[in-house]
Amino acid sequence: MLNSFEIAETISFEKDKQKGKYKHLNEKLERQIYPQLRENPFWGRNIKKLKGEFEGIYRYRIGDFRILYLIDKKRVIVFMLNIIDRKDSY
């Protein structure tokens, strides 16, 4: 991609990542996930575009957790929506 995407965290995402059970993901977010999403948030081994009522939202799988995000192509921004446990996401 020509432009590198910016990462914007919603308030609910910021709150989620500070919770005890998600806190260990902070290092992976900075070291692994954000660099990948900045380069290409549309495609990757752990990335899936959701369908149905969640169309337009993407999910990033990281172990037993799912990170949901939305892409604004015009503004070149990835909006991090929330982190959820796999068992609660489906």
N, CA, C and O atoms as CSV, one atom per row, in Angstrom:
chain,resi,resn,atom,element,x,y,z
A,1,MET,N,N,0.841,-1.173,0.000
A,1,MET,CA,C,0.000,0.000,0.000
A,1,MET,C,C,0.889,1.240,0.000
A,1,MET,O,O,1.968,1.258,0.593
A,2,LEU,N,N,0.415,2.249,-0.666
A,2,LEU,CA,C,1.183,3.482,-0.738
A,2,LEU,C,C,1.187,4.227,0.581
A,2,LEU,O,O,2.236,4.668,1.049
A,3,ASN,N,N,0.015,4.367,1.182
A,3,ASN,CA,C,-0.103,5.103,2.438
A,3,ASN,C,C,-0.131,4.140,3.610
A,3,ASN,O,O,-0.759,3.082,3.558
A,4,SER,N,N,0.553,4.525,4.648
A,4,SER,CA,C,0.505,3.751,5.875
A,4,SER,C,C,-0.736,4.181,6.661
A,4,SER,O,O,-0.982,5.374,6.839
A,5,PHE,N,N,-1.502,3.220,7.120
A,5,PHE,CA,C,-2.715,3.521,7.876
A,5,PHE,C,C,-2.363,3.985,9.284
A,5,PHE,O,O,-1.414,3.496,9.896
A,6,GLU,N,N,-3.138,4.930,9.781
A,6,GLU,CA,C,-3.022,5.347,11.178
A,6,GLU,C,C,-3.900,4.423,12.012
A,6,GLU,O,O,-4.851,3.834,11.500
A,7,ILE,N,N,-3.584,4.300,13.275
A,7,ILE,CA,C,-4.374,3.501,14.206
A,7,ILE,C,C,-5.047,4.451,15.180
A,7,ILE,O,O,-4.393,5.289,15.801
A,8,ALA,N,N,-6.375,4.312,15.309
A,8,ALA,CA,C,-7.137,5.119,16.266
A,8,ALA,C,C,-7.902,4.173,17.184
A,8,ALA,O,O,-8.658,3.319,16.721
A,9,GLU,N,N,-7.703,4.330,18.467
A,9,GLU,CA,C,-8.381,3.490,19.449
A,9,GLU,C,C,-9.616,4.209,19.968
A,9,GLU,O,O,-9.540,5.364,20.386
A,10,THR,N,N,-10.766,3.514,19.941
A,10,THR,CA,C,-11.974,4.084,20.519
A,10,THR,C,C,-11.864,4.045,22.044
A,10,THR,O,O,-11.022,3.337,22.597
A,11,ILE,N,N,-12.704,4.797,22.702
A,11,ILE,CA,C,-12.691,4.817,24.170
A,11,ILE,C,C,-12.974,3.430,24.732
A,11,ILE,O,O,-12.327,3.005,25.689
A,12,SER,N,N,-13.934,2.721,24.144
A,12,SER,CA,C,-14.251,1.376,24.640
A,12,SER,C,C,-13.078,0.421,24.432
A,12,SER,O,O,-12.839,-0.455,25.264
A,13,PHE,N,N,-12.347,0.580,23.335
A,13,PHE,CA,C,-11.167,-0.254,23.101
A,13,PHE,C,C,-10.090,0.031,24.146
A,13,PHE,O,O,-9.484,-0.893,24.688
A,14,GLU,N,N,-9.856,1.304,24.422
A,14,GLU,CA,C,-8.864,1.675,25.437
A,14,GLU,C,C,-9.220,1.084,26.796
A,14,GLU,O,O,-8.348,0.596,27.515
A,15,LYS,N,N,-10.510,1.128,27.148
A,15,LYS,CA,C,-10.954,0.551,28.416
A,15,LYS,C,C,-10.761,-0.953,28.418
A,15,LYS,O,O,-10.291,-1.525,29.401
A,16,ASP,N,N,-11.129,-1.601,27.301
A,16,ASP,CA,C,-10.982,-3.054,27.203
A,16,ASP,C,C,-9.536,-3.498,27.383
A,16,ASP,O,O,-9.263,-4.458,28.105
A,17,LYS,N,N,-8.614,-2.803,26.730
A,17,LYS,CA,C,-7.221,-3.268,26.783
A,17,LYS,C,C,-6.573,-3.035,28.146
A,17,LYS,O,O,-5.493,-3.567,28.404
A,18,GLN,N,N,-7.203,-2.255,29.021
A,18,GLN,CA,C,-6.693,-2.059,30.371
A,18,GLN,C,C,-7.247,-3.087,31.359
A,18,GLN,O,O,-6.769,-3.196,32.488
A,19,LYS,N,N,-8.266,-3.844,30.920
A,19,LYS,CA,C,-8.837,-4.873,31.791
A,19,LYS,C,C,-7.805,-5.973,32.026
A,19,LYS,O,O,-6.975,-6.259,31.164
A,20,GLY,N,N,-7.872,-6.572,33.187
A,20,GLY,CA,C,-6.908,-7.595,33.581
A,20,GLY,C,C,-6.713,-8.716,32.579
A,20,GLY,O,O,-5.578,-9.085,32.276
A,21,LYS,N,N,-7.803,-9.263,32.061
A,21,LYS,CA,C,-7.653,-10.424,31.176
A,21,LYS,C,C,-7.137,-10.062,29.785
A,21,LYS,O,O,-6.736,-10.951,29.035
A,22,TYR,N,N,-7.138,-8.795,29.429
A,22,TYR,CA,C,-6.633,-8.367,28.119
A,22,TYR,C,C,-5.302,-7.624,28.208
A,22,TYR,O,O,-4.671,-7.358,27.186
A,23,LYS,N,N,-4.879,-7.292,29.411
A,23,LYS,CA,C,-3.694,-6.457,29.598
A,23,LYS,C,C,-2.426,-7.058,28.981
A,23,LYS,O,O,-1.547,-6.331,28.518
A,24,HIS,N,N,-2.344,-8.384,28.980
A,24,HIS,CA,C,-1.162,-9.037,28.418
A,24,HIS,C,C,-1.068,-8.869,26.893
A,24,HIS,O,O,-0.019,-9.145,26.311
A,25,LEU,N,N,-2.143,-8.422,26.247
A,25,LEU,CA,C,-2.144,-8.228,24.794
A,25,LEU,C,C,-1.510,-6.905,24.370
A,25,LEU,O,O,-1.210,-6.720,23.190
A,26,ASN,N,N,-1.301,-5.987,25.307
A,26,ASN,CA,C,-0.775,-4.661,24.966
A,26,ASN,C,C,0.560,-4.729,24.224
A,26,ASN,O,O,0.766,-4.007,23.249
A,27,GLU,N,N,1.455,-5.583,24.677
A,27,GLU,CA,C,2.759,-5.693,24.015
A,27,GLU,C,C,2.595,-6.252,22.604
A,27,GLU,O,O,3.248,-5.776,21.675
A,28,LYS,N,N,1.733,-7.254,22.428
A,28,LYS,CA,C,1.496,-7.813,21.096
A,28,LYS,C,C,0.836,-6.797,20.172
A,28,LYS,O,O,1.107,-6.776,18.972
A,29,LEU,N,N,-0.025,-5.958,20.730
A,29,LEU,CA,C,-0.642,-4.911,19.922
A,29,LEU,C,C,0.428,-4.005,19.324
A,29,LEU,O,O,0.430,-3.747,18.120
A,30,GLU,N,N,1.323,-3.533,20.155
A,30,GLU,CA,C,2.355,-2.589,19.712
A,30,GLU,C,C,3.412,-3.247,18.829
A,30,GLU,O,O,3.857,-2.654,17.846
A,31,ARG,N,N,3.811,-4.458,19.172
A,31,ARG,CA,C,4.923,-5.115,18.500
A,31,ARG,C,C,4.509,-5.857,17.233
A,31,ARG,O,O,5.268,-5.887,16.264
A,32,GLN,N,N,3.326,-6.453,17.223
A,32,GLN,CA,C,2.935,-7.338,16.136
A,32,GLN,C,C,1.707,-6.859,15.354
A,32,GLN,O,O,1.750,-6.787,14.126
A,33,ILE,N,N,0.630,-6.536,16.045
A,33,ILE,CA,C,-0.649,-6.269,15.386
A,33,ILE,C,C,-0.679,-4.901,14.718
A,33,ILE,O,O,-1.017,-4.804,13.539
A,34,TYR,N,N,-0.335,-3.849,15.442
A,34,TYR,CA,C,-0.390,-2.505,14.859
A,34,TYR,C,C,0.510,-2.352,13.628
A,34,TYR,O,O,0.078,-1.757,12.641
A,35,PRO,N,N,1.749,-2.869,13.648
A,35,PRO,CA,C,2.563,-2.764,12.426
A,35,PRO,C,C,1.905,-3.450,11.220
A,35,PRO,O,O,1.957,-2.931,10.105
A,36,GLN,N,N,1.301,-4.590,11.441
A,36,GLN,CA,C,0.637,-5.287,10.344
A,36,GLN,C,C,-0.571,-4.502,9.838
A,36,GLN,O,O,-0.772,-4.386,8.629
A,37,LEU,N,N,-1.375,-3.962,10.756
A,37,LEU,CA,C,-2.551,-3.206,10.356
A,37,LEU,C,C,-2.180,-1.887,9.677
A,37,LEU,O,O,-2.901,-1.425,8.793
A,38,ARG,N,N,-1.077,-1.284,10.076
A,38,ARG,CA,C,-0.628,-0.046,9.417
A,38,ARG,C,C,-0.250,-0.322,7.961
A,38,ARG,O,O,-0.509,0.492,7.074
A,39,GLU,N,N,0.361,-1.472,7.733
A,39,GLU,CA,C,0.806,-1.823,6.389
A,39,GLU,C,C,-0.349,-2.286,5.497
A,39,GLU,O,O,-0.494,-1.802,4.374
A,40,ASN,N,N,-1.172,-3.220,5.990
A,40,ASN,CA,C,-2.282,-3.739,5.199
A,40,ASN,C,C,-3.354,-4.315,6.128
A,40,ASN,O,O,-3.269,-5.478,6.521
A,41,PRO,N,N,-4.355,-3.516,6.481
A,41,PRO,CA,C,-5.393,-4.000,7.404
A,41,PRO,C,C,-6.443,-4.889,6.737
A,41,PRO,O,O,-7.320,-5.416,7.421
A,42,PHE,N,N,-6.370,-5.064,5.432
A,42,PHE,CA,C,-7.380,-5.824,4.700
A,42,PHE,C,C,-7.078,-7.319,4.606
A,42,PHE,O,O,-7.992,-8.130,4.454
A,43,TRP,N,N,-5.817,-7.680,4.693
A,43,TRP,CA,C,-5.452,-9.064,4.459
A,43,TRP,C,C,-4.348,-9.498,5.392
A,43,TRP,O,O,-3.431,-8.735,5.692
A,44,GLY,N,N,-4.446,-10.729,5.845
A,44,GLY,CA,C,-3.418,-11.306,6.694
A,44,GLY,C,C,-3.885,-12.653,7.217
A,44,GLY,O,O,-5.060,-13.008,7.117
A,45,ARG,N,N,-2.964,-13.375,7.761
A,45,ARG,CA,C,-3.232,-14.720,8.260
A,45,ARG,C,C,-4.322,-14.745,9.331
A,45,ARG,O,O,-5.116,-15.684,9.378
A,46,ASN,N,N,-4.369,-13.747,10.173
A,46,ASN,CA,C,-5.323,-13.713,11.288
A,46,ASN,C,C,-6.470,-12.744,11.070
A,46,ASN,O,O,-7.244,-12.478,11.989
A,47,ILE,N,N,-6.584,-12.213,9.856
A,47,ILE,CA,C,-7.590,-11.198,9.556
A,47,ILE,C,C,-8.745,-11.812,8.772
A,47,ILE,O,O,-8.542,-12.607,7.854
A,48,LYS,N,N,-9.953,-11.426,9.152
A,48,LYS,CA,C,-11.136,-11.901,8.444
A,48,LYS,C,C,-12.155,-10.763,8.379
A,48,LYS,O,O,-12.399,-10.076,9.371
A,49,LYS,N,N,-12.739,-10.576,7.209
A,49,LYS,CA,C,-13.801,-9.586,7.057
A,49,LYS,C,C,-15.113,-10.249,7.471
A,49,LYS,O,O,-15.446,-11.331,6.988
A,50,LEU,N,N,-15.848,-9.604,8.358
A,50,LEU,CA,C,-17.083,-10.182,8.852
A,50,LEU,C,C,-18.220,-9.946,7.866
A,50,LEU,O,O,-18.162,-9.045,7.029
A,51,LYS,N,N,-19.252,-10.770,7.982
A,51,LYS,CA,C,-20.395,-10.709,7.064
A,51,LYS,C,C,-21.677,-10.477,7.844
A,51,LYS,O,O,-21.674,-10.427,9.074
A,52,GLY,N,N,-22.774,-10.336,7.108
A,52,GLY,CA,C,-24.092,-10.185,7.729
A,52,GLY,C,C,-24.244,-8.846,8.419
A,52,GLY,O,O,-23.894,-7.806,7.862
A,53,GLU,N,N,-24.768,-8.874,9.637
A,53,GLU,CA,C,-25.011,-7.622,10.361
A,53,GLU,C,C,-23.725,-6.900,10.747
A,53,GLU,O,O,-23.759,-5.722,11.104
A,54,PHE,N,N,-22.594,-7.596,10.677
A,54,PHE,CA,C,-21.307,-6.983,11.019
A,54,PHE,C,C,-20.481,-6.646,9.780
A,54,PHE,O,O,-19.270,-6.446,9.878
A,55,GLU,N,N,-21.120,-6.581,8.629
A,55,GLU,CA,C,-20.412,-6.276,7.389
A,55,GLU,C,C,-19.672,-4.944,7.501
A,55,GLU,O,O,-20.199,-3.964,8.026
A,56,GLY,N,N,-18.450,-4.934,7.000
A,56,GLY,CA,C,-17.620,-3.734,7.067
A,56,GLY,C,C,-16.663,-3.745,8.242
A,56,GLY,O,O,-15.741,-2.932,8.305
A,57,ILE,N,N,-16.878,-4.664,9.174
A,57,ILE,CA,C,-15.999,-4.794,10.337
A,57,ILE,C,C,-15.059,-5.970,10.092
A,57,ILE,O,O,-15.449,-6.990,9.524
A,58,TYR,N,N,-13.822,-5.807,10.530
A,58,TYR,CA,C,-12.830,-6.866,10.417
A,58,TYR,C,C,-12.499,-7.387,11.801
A,58,TYR,O,O,-12.674,-6.692,12.802
A,59,ARG,N,N,-12.016,-8.619,11.844
A,59,ARG,CA,C,-11.552,-9.161,13.120
A,59,ARG,C,C,-10.139,-9.679,12.953
A,59,ARG,O,O,-9.771,-10.231,11.916
A,60,TYR,N,N,-9.366,-9.488,13.991
A,60,TYR,CA,C,-8.003,-9.999,14.056
A,60,TYR,C,C,-7.992,-11.048,15.152
A,60,TYR,O,O,-8.319,-10.750,16.300
A,61,ARG,N,N,-7.620,-12.267,14.812
A,61,ARG,CA,C,-7.589,-13.371,15.778
A,61,ARG,C,C,-6.227,-13.407,16.439
A,61,ARG,O,O,-5.192,-13.395,15.773
A,62,ILE,N,N,-6.246,-13.452,17.762
A,62,ILE,CA,C,-5.012,-13.579,18.524
A,62,ILE,C,C,-5.286,-14.538,19.679
A,62,ILE,O,O,-5.777,-14.135,20.734
A,63,GLY,N,N,-4.966,-15.792,19.465
A,63,GLY,CA,C,-5.236,-16.835,20.452
A,63,GLY,C,C,-6.726,-16.975,20.697
A,63,GLY,O,O,-7.502,-17.149,19.757
A,64,ASP,N,N,-7.123,-16.901,21.944
A,64,ASP,CA,C,-8.534,-17.021,22.319
A,64,ASP,C,C,-9.269,-15.686,22.284
A,64,ASP,O,O,-10.410,-15.593,22.737
A,65,PHE,N,N,-8.624,-14.658,21.751
A,65,PHE,CA,C,-9.221,-13.335,21.747
A,65,PHE,C,C,-9.427,-12.840,20.321
A,65,PHE,O,O,-8.743,-13.267,19.392
A,66,ARG,N,N,-10.387,-11.930,20.169
A,66,ARG,CA,C,-10.673,-11.324,18.877
A,66,ARG,C,C,-10.642,-9.814,19.043
A,66,ARG,O,O,-11.210,-9.263,19.986
A,67,ILE,N,N,-9.966,-9.157,18.106
A,67,ILE,CA,C,-9.928,-7.705,18.087
A,67,ILE,C,C,-10.744,-7.258,16.885
A,67,ILE,O,O,-10.475,-7.670,15.757
A,68,LEU,N,N,-11.732,-6.425,17.125
A,68,LEU,CA,C,-12.600,-5.950,16.057
A,68,LEU,C,C,-12.194,-4.537,15.667
A,68,LEU,O,O,-11.918,-3.694,16.519
A,69,TYR,N,N,-12.165,-4.295,14.342
A,69,TYR,CA,C,-11.781,-2.972,13.871
A,69,TYR,C,C,-12.506,-2.616,12.586
A,69,TYR,O,O,-13.025,-3.481,11.881
A,70,LEU,N,N,-12.528,-1.331,12.302
A,70,LEU,CA,C,-13.198,-0.763,11.138
A,70,LEU,C,C,-12.165,0.042,10.361
A,70,LEU,O,O,-11.309,0.698,10.954
A,71,ILE,N,N,-12.247,-0.006,9.033
A,71,ILE,CA,C,-11.277,0.690,8.192
A,71,ILE,C,C,-11.955,1.845,7.467
A,71,ILE,O,O,-12.994,1.668,6.830
A,72,ASP,N,N,-11.356,3.031,7.571
A,72,ASP,CA,C,-11.806,4.197,6.811
A,72,ASP,C,C,-10.779,4.421,5.704
A,72,ASP,O,O,-9.713,4.988,5.939
A,73,LYS,N,N,-11.113,3.970,4.494
A,73,LYS,CA,C,-10.172,4.049,3.368
A,73,LYS,C,C,-9.859,5.489,2.974
A,73,LYS,O,O,-8.721,5.807,2.629
A,74,LYS,N,N,-10.861,6.357,3.026
A,74,LYS,CA,C,-10.658,7.745,2.603
A,74,LYS,C,C,-9.687,8.482,3.524
A,74,LYS,O,O,-8.819,9.224,3.066
A,75,ARG,N,N,-9.849,8.265,4.820
A,75,ARG,CA,C,-8.998,8.958,5.792
A,75,ARG,C,C,-7.754,8.147,6.164
A,75,ARG,O,O,-6.903,8.621,6.916
A,76,VAL,N,N,-7.652,6.929,5.638
A,76,VAL,CA,C,-6.523,6.027,5.868
A,76,VAL,C,C,-6.313,5.792,7.372
A,76,VAL,O,O,-5.222,5.977,7.912
A,77,ILE,N,N,-7.405,5.377,8.018
A,77,ILE,CA,C,-7.384,5.144,9.465
A,77,ILE,C,C,-8.017,3.788,9.767
A,77,ILE,O,O,-9.010,3.401,9.151
A,78,VAL,N,N,-7.434,3.084,10.713
A,78,VAL,CA,C,-8.013,1.865,11.248
A,78,VAL,C,C,-8.536,2.210,12.643
A,78,VAL,O,O,-7.768,2.606,13.520
A,79,PHE,N,N,-9.856,2.054,12.841
A,79,PHE,CA,C,-10.470,2.320,14.138
A,79,PHE,C,C,-10.591,1.015,14.922
A,79,PHE,O,O,-11.322,0.106,14.529
A,80,MET,N,N,-9.869,0.938,16.024
A,80,MET,CA,C,-9.911,-0.247,16.885
A,80,MET,C,C,-11.178,-0.146,17.732
A,80,MET,O,O,-11.324,0.784,18.525
A,81,LEU,N,N,-12.094,-1.103,17.565
A,81,LEU,CA,C,-13.393,-1.030,18.232
A,81,LEU,C,C,-13.409,-1.687,19.603
A,81,LEU,O,O,-13.748,-1.038,20.592
A,82,ASN,N,N,-13.047,-2.973,19.679
A,82,ASN,CA,C,-12.994,-3.627,20.981
A,82,ASN,C,C,-12.277,-4.961,20.928
A,82,ASN,O,O,-12.015,-5.507,19.856
A,83,ILE,N,N,-11.966,-5.473,22.106
A,83,ILE,CA,C,-11.331,-6.778,22.280
A,83,ILE,C,C,-12.366,-7.644,22.979
A,83,ILE,O,O,-12.985,-7.228,23.959
A,84,ILE,N,N,-12.543,-8.843,22.468
A,84,ILE,CA,C,-13.483,-9.757,23.112
A,84,ILE,C,C,-12.906,-11.164,23.176
A,84,ILE,O,O,-12.090,-11.561,22.344
A,85,ASP,N,N,-13.342,-11.894,24.165
A,85,ASP,CA,C,-12.958,-13.285,24.306
A,85,ASP,C,C,-13.678,-14.093,23.231
A,85,ASP,O,O,-14.844,-13.824,22.942
A,86,ARG,N,N,-13.026,-15.049,22.651
A,86,ARG,CA,C,-13.615,-15.842,21.576
A,86,ARG,C,C,-14.965,-16.422,21.977
A,86,ARG,O,O,-15.911,-16.406,21.189
A,87,LYS,N,N,-15.052,-16.928,23.186
A,87,LYS,CA,C,-16.292,-17.579,23.629
A,87,LYS,C,C,-17.461,-16.593,23.696
A,87,LYS,O,O,-18.619,-17.006,23.641
A,88,ASP,N,N,-17.172,-15.316,23.812
A,88,ASP,CA,C,-18.223,-14.299,23.870
A,88,ASP,C,C,-18.534,-13.680,22.510
A,88,ASP,O,O,-19.504,-12.936,22.373
A,89,SER,N,N,-17.712,-13.986,21.501
A,89,SER,CA,C,-17.846,-13.306,20.225
A,89,SER,C,C,-18.773,-14.013,19.246
A,89,SER,O,O,-19.283,-13.376,18.325
A,90,TYR,N,N,-19.005,-15.304,19.418
A,90,TYR,CA,C,-19.818,-16.022,18.439
A,90,TYR,C,C,-21.101,-16.531,19.048
A,90,TYR,O,O,-21.904,-17.159,18.358
